[in-house]
Amino acid sequence: MASIFFRTLIVFALLTVSMKLMGKRGVGELDVGELITTLLLSEICSIPIDDPDIPLLSAILPVILIVSLEVIISYLKNKSLRLKRLLDGEKNTLIKNGRLNQTLLRRNRISLEELFAAMRQNGIGRIADVESCVLEANGKISMLKNESGIDSIVISDGEINKKALDELGLSETALRSMLGGRKAEDVFLMTLTPDGECEIIDMEKTK
């Protein structure tokens, strides 16, 4: 029992020092390499704690090697923008001055619901009120806003959101009338405010 206690303390201290060497960041701010390193460290360090017959050195050496590699790679990335873009990827501007980039949205597999959730977290209710929406290299969405209101998604990627229509007290017949001859299948996004103001973004034709 005492052996497990002291082994746990040693592993805890080792992990604490390792994470400090990697830098202070939250889980949501880790890049791919840092996340993989964190997962590997937790897995490697758990083995000698679970099995007292395994020497601590079998965890200490891999941890030192992995952390050293991470520190070296981080240093090289800071010295080379090309390497940083290669390993971490580049940021993508999803919205610029109220214009939505559908291609980048699909390429990064971000749904409209996820986008609007990020907008709400930033106090934005309408795409037209977004000055800039950027998907950062670490996967976090950052936004700059103008004055905003609150929109409901009534058509998402060609599909009518019946729940949103019910909440707004709007029928599908009235919705189709607002489309002005467009088919719902040809609309990538349609939003509607409680006072009836709508924004429609047509579906881009794939080449």
Accessible surface in RSA format (square Angstrom, percent):
REM  Atomic radii and reference values for relative SASA: ProtOr
REM  Chains: A
REM  Algorithm: Lee & Richards
REM  Probe-radius: 1.40
REM  Slices: 20
REM RES _ NUM      All-atoms   Total-Side   Main-Chain    Non-polar    All polar
REM                ABS   REL    ABS   REL    ABS   REL    ABS   REL    ABS   REL
RES MET A   1   197.71 102.4 156.44 103.5  41.27  98.3 133.01 113.1  64.71  85.7
RES ALA A   2    65.49  60.2  55.99  86.4   9.50  21.6  61.58  86.7   3.92  10.4
RES SER A   3    61.73  52.2  50.07  66.8  11.66  26.9  43.53  92.7  18.20  25.5
RES ILE A   4    69.69  39.7  69.69  51.9   0.00   0.0  69.69  50.2   0.00   0.0
RES PHE A   5   119.11  59.6 113.64  70.4   5.48  14.3 118.70  72.0   0.41   1.2
RES PHE A   6   120.10  60.1 119.85  74.2   0.25   0.7 119.88  72.7   0.22   0.6
RES ARG A   7    27.76  11.7  27.73  14.1   0.04   0.1   8.41  11.5  19.36  11.7
RES THR A   8    54.01  38.4  53.78  54.5   0.23   0.5  49.66  66.7   4.36   6.6
RES LEU A   9    88.14  49.1  84.55  60.5   3.60   9.0  84.74  59.5   3.41   9.2
RES ILE A  10    80.33  45.7  75.90  56.5   4.43  10.7  79.40  57.2   0.94   2.5
RES VAL A  11     4.31   2.8   4.24   3.8   0.07   0.2   4.31   3.7   0.00   0.0
RES PHE A  12   135.84  68.0 133.45  82.7   2.39   6.2 135.60  82.2   0.24   0.7
RES ALA A  13    52.64  48.4  48.65  75.1   3.99   9.1  52.60  74.1   0.04   0.1
RES LEU A  14    34.54  19.2  29.72  21.3   4.82  12.1  33.95  23.8   0.59   1.6
RES LEU A  15    44.69  24.9  44.62  31.9   0.07   0.2  44.69  31.4   0.00   0.0
RES THR A  16    51.34  36.5  44.92  45.5   6.42  15.3  45.94  61.7   5.40   8.2
RES VAL A  17    85.17  56.0  84.49  76.5   0.69   1.7  85.10  73.9   0.07   0.2
RES SER A  18     4.51   3.8   4.40   5.9   0.11   0.2   0.11   0.2   4.40   6.2
RES MET A  19    68.92  35.7  66.93  44.3   1.99   4.7  64.05  54.5   4.88   6.5
RES LYS A  20   130.81  63.8 111.91  68.7  18.90  45.0  78.38  70.5  52.43  55.9
RES LEU A  21   114.74  63.9  91.51  65.5  23.24  58.4  94.72  66.5  20.03  53.9
RES MET A  22    26.84  13.9   4.30   2.8  22.54  53.7   7.72   6.6  19.12  25.3
RES GLY A  23    36.45  44.9   0.00   N/A  36.45  44.9  26.36  72.3  10.09  22.6
RES LYS A  24   183.26  89.4 148.32  91.0  34.94  83.2  99.61  89.7  83.65  89.1
RES ARG A  25   118.53  49.8  85.21  43.4  33.32  79.3  29.67  40.6  88.85  53.9
RES GLY A  26    40.07  49.4   0.00   N/A  40.07  49.4  34.77  95.4   5.30  11.9
RES VAL A  27   121.30  79.8 109.23  98.9  12.06  29.1 109.41  95.1  11.89  32.3
RES GLY A  28    58.32  71.9   0.00   N/A  58.32  71.9  42.21 115.8  16.10  36.1
RES GLU A  29    72.00  41.3  72.00  54.5   0.00   0.0  19.23  37.2  52.77  43.1
RES LEU A  30    22.22  12.4  11.87   8.5  10.35  26.0  11.87   8.3  10.35  27.9
RES ASP A  31    13.13   9.2  11.16  11.1   1.96   4.6   9.74  22.9   3.39   3.4
RES VAL A  32    93.50  61.5  90.75  82.2   2.75   6.6  92.39  80.3   1.10   3.0
RES GLY A  33    31.81  39.2   0.00   N/A  31.81  39.2  26.87  73.7   4.94  11.1
RES GLU A  34     8.45   4.8   8.45   6.4   0.00   0.0   1.18   2.3   7.27   5.9
RES LEU A  35    74.19  41.3  74.19  53.1   0.00   0.0  74.19  52.1   0.00   0.0
RES ILE A  36    91.47  52.1  91.06  67.8   0.41   1.0  91.44  65.8   0.03   0.1
RES THR A  37     9.87   7.0   9.75   9.9   0.12   0.3   0.12   0.2   9.75  14.7
RES THR A  38    36.58  26.0  35.44  35.9   1.14   2.7  35.44  47.6   1.14   1.7
RES LEU A  39   107.64  59.9 103.92  74.3   3.71   9.3 104.32  73.3   3.32   8.9
RES LEU A  40    82.03  45.7  81.30  58.2   0.73   1.8  81.99  57.6   0.04   0.1
RES LEU A  41     1.26   0.7   1.26   0.9   0.00   0.0   1.26   0.9   0.00   0.0
RES SER A  42    60.84  51.4  52.08  69.5   8.76  20.2  41.89  89.2  18.95  26.5
RES GLU A  43   111.16  63.8 109.60  82.9   1.56   3.7  37.89  73.3  73.27  59.8
RES ILE A  44    31.96  18.2  31.15  23.2   0.82   2.0  31.15  22.4   0.82   2.2
RES CYS A  45     2.28   1.7   2.26   2.5   0.01   0.0   2.28   5.8   0.00   0.0
RES SER A  46    41.68  35.2  38.46  51.3   3.23   7.4  33.27  70.8   8.41  11.8
RES ILE A  47    79.10  45.0  76.59  57.1   2.51   6.1  78.88  56.8   0.22   0.6
RES PRO A  48     1.27   0.9   1.27   1.2   0.00   0.0   1.27   1.0   0.00   0.0
RES ILE A  49    45.51  25.9  41.77  31.1   3.73   9.0  41.77  30.1   3.73  10.1
RES ASP A  50   115.56  80.9  83.52  83.1  32.04  75.8  32.74  77.1  82.81  82.6
RES ASP A  51    55.20  38.7  53.84  53.6   1.36   3.2  17.29  40.7  37.91  37.8
RES PRO A  52    62.50  45.5  48.01  43.8  14.49  52.7  48.01  39.6  14.49  90.1
RES ASP A  53   133.23  93.3 102.90 102.4  30.33  71.7  32.06  75.4 101.17 100.9
RES ILE A  54    48.12  27.4  47.05  35.1   1.07   2.6  48.12  34.7   0.00   0.0
RES PRO A  55    86.66  63.2  77.45  70.6   9.22  33.5  86.66  71.5   0.00   0.0
RES LEU A  56    32.52  18.1  28.14  20.1   4.38  11.0  28.14  19.8   4.38  11.8
RES LEU A  57   105.43  58.7 102.31  73.2   3.12   7.8 102.66  72.1   2.78   7.5
RES SER A  58    53.99  45.6  32.30  43.1  21.68  50.0  41.23  87.8  12.75  17.9
RES ALA A  59     0.92   0.8   0.37   0.6   0.55   1.3   0.92   1.3   0.00   0.0
RES ILE A  60    45.57  25.9  45.57  33.9   0.00   0.0  45.57  32.8   0.00   0.0
RES LEU A  61   102.34  57.0  98.48  70.5   3.86   9.7  98.81  69.4   3.54   9.5
RES PRO A  62    40.95  29.8  37.04  33.8   3.91  14.2  40.81  33.7   0.14   0.9
RES VAL A  63     0.65   0.4   0.65   0.6   0.00   0.0   0.65   0.6   0.00   0.0
RES ILE A  64    91.71  52.2  87.90  65.5   3.81   9.2  91.42  65.8   0.29   0.8
RES LEU A  65   109.23  60.8 105.95  75.8   3.28   8.2 109.01  76.6   0.23   0.6
RES ILE A  66    28.45  16.2  27.58  20.5   0.87   2.1  27.58  19.9   0.87   2.4
RES VAL A  67     7.51   4.9   7.51   6.8   0.00   0.0   7.51   6.5   0.00   0.0
RES SER A  68    47.34  40.0  41.27  55.1   6.07  14.0  26.38  56.2  20.96  29.4
RES LEU A  69    91.10  50.7  91.10  65.2   0.00   0.0  91.10  64.0   0.00   0.0
RES GLU A  70    10.34   5.9   8.62   6.5   1.73   4.1   3.23   6.2   7.12   5.8
RES VAL A  71    63.50  41.8  60.58  54.8   2.92   7.0  62.55  54.3   0.95   2.6
RES ILE A  72    94.36  53.7  92.24  68.7   2.12   5.1  94.36  68.0   0.00   0.0
RES ILE A  73    67.62  38.5  67.62  50.4   0.00   0.0  67.62  48.7   0.00   0.0
RES SER A  74    31.28  26.4  30.30  40.4   0.98   2.3  26.76  57.0   4.53   6.3
RES TYR A  75   128.74  60.1 124.86  71.0   3.88  10.1  94.58  71.1  34.16  42.1
RES LEU A  76    83.36  46.4  82.78  59.2   0.58   1.5  82.79  58.1   0.57   1.5
RES LYS A  77    12.89   6.3  11.35   7.0   1.54   3.7   5.14   4.6   7.76   8.3
RES ASN A  78   118.41  81.7  83.30  80.5  35.11  84.5  25.23  60.7  93.18  90.1
RES LYS A  79   145.40  70.9 109.31  67.1  36.09  85.9  56.53  50.9  88.87  94.7
RES SER A  80    41.60  35.2  36.92  49.3   4.67  10.8  27.47  58.5  14.13  19.8
RES LEU A  81   110.81  61.7  99.30  71.0  11.51  28.9 101.69  71.4   9.12  24.5
RES ARG A  82   204.15  85.7 196.33 100.1   7.82  18.6  75.35 103.0 128.80  78.1
RES LEU A  83    50.51  28.1  48.26  34.5   2.25   5.7  50.13  35.2   0.38   1.0
RES LYS A  84    81.80  39.9  81.80  50.2   0.00   0.0  56.39  50.8  25.41  27.1
RES ARG A  85   120.85  50.7 114.08  58.2   6.78  16.1  24.06  32.9  96.79  58.7
RES LEU A  86   139.65  77.8 110.80  79.3  28.85  72.5 117.81  82.7  21.84  58.8
RES LEU A  87    85.56  47.7  62.57  44.8  22.99  57.8  64.71  45.4  20.86  56.1
RES ASP A  88    18.22  12.8   6.92   6.9  11.30  26.7   4.33  10.2  13.88  13.8
RES GLY A  89    35.08  43.3   0.00   N/A  35.08  43.3  28.88  79.2   6.21  13.9
RES GLU A  90   107.90  61.9  90.97  68.8  16.93  40.3  25.61  49.5  82.29  67.2
RES LYS A  91   136.25  66.5 118.98  73.0  17.27  41.1  63.30  57.0  72.95  77.7
RES ASN A  92    34.59  23.9  32.03  31.0   2.56   6.2   2.56   6.2  32.03  31.0
RES THR A  93    50.97  36.3  43.28  43.9   7.69  18.3  20.34  27.3  30.63  46.3
RES LEU A  94     0.01   0.0   0.00   0.0   0.01   0.0   0.01   0.0   0.00   0.0
RES ILE A  95     0.41   0.2   0.00   0.0   0.41   1.0   0.41   0.3   0.00   0.0
RES LYS A  96   113.63  55.4 111.84  68.6   1.79   4.3  68.15  61.3  45.48  48.4
RES ASN A  97   104.26  71.9  79.80  77.1  24.46  58.9  28.24  68.0  76.02  73.5
RES GLY A  98    13.65  16.8   0.00   N/A  13.65  16.8   3.92  10.8   9.73  21.8
RES ARG A  99   191.71  80.5 183.84  93.7   7.87  18.7  64.95  88.8 126.76  76.8
RES LEU A 100    18.90  10.5   0.00   0.0  18.90  47.5   0.46   0.3  18.44  49.6
RES ASN A 101    57.72  39.8  52.18  50.4   5.54  13.3  13.89  33.4  43.83  42.4
RES GLN A 102     4.30   2.4   4.30   3.1   0.00   0.0   0.00   0.0   4.30   3.3
RES THR A 103    65.97  46.9  61.85  62.7   4.12   9.8  43.75  58.8  22.22  33.6
RES LEU A 104    26.44  14.7  26.44  18.9   0.00   0.0  26.44  18.6   0.00   0.0
RES LEU A 105     2.68   1.5   2.68   1.9   0.00   0.0   2.68   1.9   0.00   0.0
RES ARG A 106    98.14  41.2  81.39  41.5  16.75  39.9  64.77  88.5  33.37  20.2
RES ARG A 107   157.71  66.2 134.68  68.7  23.03  54.8  66.58  91.0  91.13  55.2
RES ASN A 108    42.66  29.4  23.25  22.5  19.41  46.7   6.30  15.2  36.37  35.2
RES ARG A 109   206.20  86.6 176.62  90.0  29.58  70.4  76.66 104.8 129.54  78.5
RES ILE A 110    22.40  12.7  14.71  11.0   7.69  18.5  15.35  11.1   7.05  19.1
RES SER A 111    50.22  42.4  38.58  51.5  11.64  26.8  43.78  93.2   6.43   9.0
RES LEU A 112     7.22   4.0   4.54   3.3   2.67   6.7   4.54   3.2   2.67   7.2
RES GLU A 113    93.35  53.6  88.56  67.0   4.79  11.4  64.98 125.7  28.37  23.2
RES GLU A 114    96.38  55.3  88.24  66.8   8.13  19.4  40.71  78.7  55.67  45.4
RES LEU A 115     0.00   0.0   0.00   0.0   0.00   0.0   0.00   0.0   0.00   0.0
RES PHE A 116     3.53   1.8   3.53   2.2   0.00   0.0   3.53   2.1   0.00   0.0
RES ALA A 117    33.65  30.9  31.94  49.3   1.71   3.9  32.87  46.3   0.78   2.1
RES ALA A 118    11.63  10.7   9.88  15.2   1.75   4.0  11.08  15.6   0.55   1.5
RES MET A 119     0.06   0.0   0.06   0.0   0.00   0.0   0.06   0.1   0.00   0.0
RES ARG A 120   144.43  60.6 125.15  63.8  19.28  45.9  57.38  78.4  87.06  52.8
RES GLN A 121   153.43  85.8 112.53  82.2  40.89  97.4  44.43  94.6 109.00  82.7
RES ASN A 122    55.06  38.0  41.23  39.8  13.84  33.3  12.03  29.0  43.03  41.6
RES GLY A 123    42.68  52.6   0.00   N/A  42.68  52.6  31.67  86.9  11.01  24.7
RES ILE A 124     1.60   0.9   0.50   0.4   1.10   2.7   0.57   0.4   1.04   2.8
RES GLY A 125     3.02   3.7   0.00   N/A   3.02   3.7   2.77   7.6   0.25   0.6
RES ARG A 126    35.97  15.1  35.97  18.3   0.00   0.0   4.39   6.0  31.58  19.1
RES ILE A 127     0.00   0.0   0.00   0.0   0.00   0.0   0.00   0.0   0.00   0.0
RES ALA A 128    47.61  43.8  29.88  46.1  17.74  40.3  30.78  43.4  16.83  44.6
RES ASP A 129    21.22  14.9  21.10  21.0   0.11   0.3   0.11   0.3  21.10  21.0
RES VAL A 130     0.15   0.1   0.00   0.0   0.15   0.4   0.00   0.0   0.15   0.4
RES GLU A 131    70.39  40.4  70.36  53.2   0.03   0.1  11.38  22.0  59.01  48.2
RES SER A 132    14.81  12.5  14.32  19.1   0.50   1.1   4.21   9.0  10.61  14.9
RES CYS A 133     0.00   0.0   0.00   0.0   0.00   0.0   0.00   0.0   0.00   0.0
RES VAL A 134    20.14  13.3  20.14  18.2   0.00   0.0  20.14  17.5   0.00   0.0
RES LEU A 135    18.93  10.5  18.71  13.4   0.22   0.6  18.71  13.1   0.22   0.6
RES GLU A 136    58.43  33.5  54.74  41.4   3.70   8.8  20.06  38.8  38.37  31.3
RES ALA A 137    49.69  45.7  27.27  42.1  22.42  51.0  30.59  43.1  19.10  50.6
RES ASN A 138    49.58  34.2  26.92  26.0  22.66  54.6  11.28  27.1  38.30  37.0
RES GLY A 139    50.75  62.6   0.00   N/A  50.75  62.6  28.89  79.3  21.86  49.0
RES LYS A 140   115.98  56.6 108.70  66.7   7.28  17.3  72.74  65.5  43.24  46.1
RES ILE A 141    35.49  20.2  19.47  14.5  16.02  38.6  19.47  14.0  16.02  43.5
RES SER A 142    45.15  38.2  40.83  54.5   4.33  10.0  38.70  82.4   6.45   9.0
RES MET A 143    22.99  11.9   0.10   0.1  22.89  54.5   2.00   1.7  21.00  27.8
RES LEU A 144   110.63  61.6 107.96  77.2   2.67   6.7 110.62  77.7   0.01   0.0
RES LYS A 145   110.46  53.9  87.54  53.7  22.93  54.6  52.82  47.5  57.64  61.4
RES ASN A 146    76.11  52.5  63.41  61.3  12.69  30.6  28.46  68.5  47.64  46.0
RES GLU A 147   161.28  92.6 150.50 113.9  10.78  25.7  71.59 138.5  89.69  73.2
RES SER A 148    48.58  41.1  12.14  16.2  36.44  83.9   3.12   6.6  45.46  63.7
RES GLY A 149    31.14  38.4   0.00   N/A  31.14  38.4  28.49  78.2   2.65   5.9
RES ILE A 150   117.07  66.6 111.07  82.7   5.99  14.4 111.07  80.0   5.99  16.3
RES ASP A 151    13.70   9.6   0.44   0.4  13.27  31.4   0.15   0.4  13.55  13.5
RES SER A 152    31.30  26.4  25.71  34.3   5.59  12.9   9.77  20.8  21.53  30.2
RES ILE A 153    19.78  11.3  14.66  10.9   5.13  12.4  14.66  10.6   5.13  13.9
RES VAL A 154     0.00   0.0   0.00   0.0   0.00   0.0   0.00   0.0   0.00   0.0
RES ILE A 155     0.00   0.0   0.00   0.0   0.00   0.0   0.00   0.0   0.00   0.0
RES SER A 156    21.88  18.5  18.46  24.6   3.41   7.9   9.70  20.7  12.18  17.1
RES ASP A 157    79.56  55.7  62.54  62.2  17.02  40.3  17.40  40.9  62.16  62.0
RES GLY A 158    14.94  18.4   0.00   N/A  14.94  18.4   4.54  12.5  10.40  23.3
RES GLU A 159   128.66  73.9 123.51  93.4   5.16  12.3  41.42  80.1  87.25  71.2
RES ILE A 160    25.49  14.5  12.45   9.3  13.04  31.4  12.45   9.0  13.04  35.4
RES ASN A 161    51.63  35.6  44.34  42.9   7.28  17.5  13.04  31.4  38.59  37.3
RES LYS A 162   130.91  63.9 127.00  77.9   3.91   9.3  71.29  64.2  59.62  63.5
RES LYS A 163   151.49  73.9 144.74  88.8   6.75  16.1  90.50  81.5  60.98  65.0
RES ALA A 164     7.60   7.0   6.05   9.3   1.55   3.5   7.12  10.0   0.48   1.3
RES LEU A 165     3.53   2.0   3.53   2.5   0.00   0.0   3.53   2.5   0.00   0.0
RES ASP A 166   112.96  79.1  90.26  89.8  22.70  53.7  31.55  74.3  81.41  81.2
RES GLU A 167   128.47  73.8  88.11  66.7  40.37  96.1  46.78  90.5  81.69  66.7
RES LEU A 168    50.13  27.9  18.04  12.9  32.09  80.7  22.69  15.9  27.43  73.8
RES GLY A 169    70.93  87.5   0.00   N/A  70.93  87.5  36.61 100.5  34.32  76.9
RES LEU A 170    39.18  21.8  30.57  21.9   8.60  21.6  32.57  22.9   6.61  17.8
RES SER A 171    63.83  53.9  50.80  67.8  13.03  30.0  49.03 104.4  14.79  20.7
RES GLU A 172    59.30  34.0  54.64  41.3   4.65  11.1  25.90  50.1  33.39  27.3
RES THR A 173   110.45  78.6 104.91 106.4   5.54  13.2  71.79  96.4  38.67  58.5
RES ALA A 174    35.51  32.7  28.53  44.0   6.98  15.9  34.59  48.7   0.93   2.5
RES LEU A 175     0.00   0.0   0.00   0.0   0.00   0.0   0.00   0.0   0.00   0.0
RES ARG A 176   113.74  47.8 105.43  53.7   8.31  19.8  49.13  67.2  64.61  39.2
RES SER A 177    87.92  74.3  60.61  80.9  27.31  62.9  33.75  71.9  54.18  75.9
RES MET A 178    64.74  33.5  40.74  27.0  24.00  57.1  43.85  37.3  20.89  27.7
RES LEU A 179     0.24   0.1   0.00   0.0   0.24   0.6   0.15   0.1   0.09   0.2
RES GLY A 180    66.46  82.0   0.00   N/A  66.46  82.0  37.15 101.9  29.32  65.7
RES GLY A 181    78.49  96.8   0.00   N/A  78.49  96.8  43.09 118.2  35.40  79.3
RES ARG A 182   102.96  43.2  85.09  43.4  17.87  42.5  29.04  39.7  73.92  44.8
RES LYS A 183   138.96  67.8 135.15  82.9   3.81   9.1  80.53  72.5  58.43  62.2
RES ALA A 184     2.05   1.9   2.05   3.2   0.00   0.0   2.05   2.9   0.00   0.0
RES GLU A 185   113.29  65.0 102.02  77.2  11.27  26.8  58.01 112.2  55.28  45.1
RES ASP A 186    76.76  53.8  74.47  74.1   2.29   5.4  21.66  51.0  55.10  55.0
RES VAL A 187     0.00   0.0   0.00   0.0   0.00   0.0   0.00   0.0   0.00   0.0
RES PHE A 188     5.90   2.9   5.90   3.7   0.00   0.0   5.90   3.6   0.00   0.0
RES LEU A 189     0.92   0.5   0.92   0.7   0.00   0.0   0.92   0.6   0.00   0.0
RES MET A 190     0.00   0.0   0.00   0.0   0.00   0.0   0.00   0.0   0.00   0.0
RES THR A 191     0.25   0.2   0.23   0.2   0.02   0.1   0.23   0.3   0.02   0.0
RES LEU A 192     7.13   4.0   7.13   5.1   0.00   0.0   7.13   5.0   0.00   0.0
RES THR A 193    12.81   9.1  11.58  11.7   1.23   2.9  11.58  15.5   1.23   1.9
RES PRO A 194   110.73  80.7  77.68  70.8  33.06 120.2  79.78  65.9  30.96 192.4
RES ASP A 195   121.92  85.4  80.28  79.9  41.64  98.5  52.09 122.6  69.83  69.6
RES GLY A 196    39.68  48.9   0.00   N/A  39.68  48.9  25.45  69.8  14.23  31.9
RES GLU A 197    92.14  52.9  82.95  62.8   9.19  21.9  35.95  69.5  56.20  45.9
RES CYS A 198    47.35  35.8  25.84  28.8  21.51  50.6   0.22   0.6  47.12  50.8
RES GLU A 199    31.67  18.2  26.54  20.1   5.13  12.2  22.06  42.7   9.61   7.8
RES ILE A 200    40.84  23.2  13.23   9.9  27.61  66.5  13.23   9.5  27.61  74.9
RES ILE A 201    31.18  17.7  28.11  20.9   3.06   7.4  31.18  22.4   0.00   0.0
RES ASP A 202    70.27  49.2  61.76  61.5   8.50  20.1  27.31  64.3  42.96  42.8
RES MET A 203    52.01  26.9  38.30  25.3  13.71  32.7  35.06  29.8  16.95  22.5
RES GLU A 204    81.55  46.8  72.33  54.7   9.22  22.0  37.42  72.4  44.12  36.0
RES LYS A 205   198.05  96.6 170.40 104.6  27.65  65.8 119.08 107.2  78.97  84.1
RES THR A 206   129.06  91.8  98.05  99.4  31.01  73.9  72.73  97.7  56.34  85.2
RES LYS A 207   249.87 121.9 173.59 106.5  76.28 181.6 150.69 135.6  99.18 105.6
END  Absolute sums over single chains surface
CHAIN  1 A    13102.9      10745.1       2357.8       8060.3       5042.6
END  Absolute sums over all chains
TOTAL         13102.9      10745.1       2357.8       8060.3       5042.6
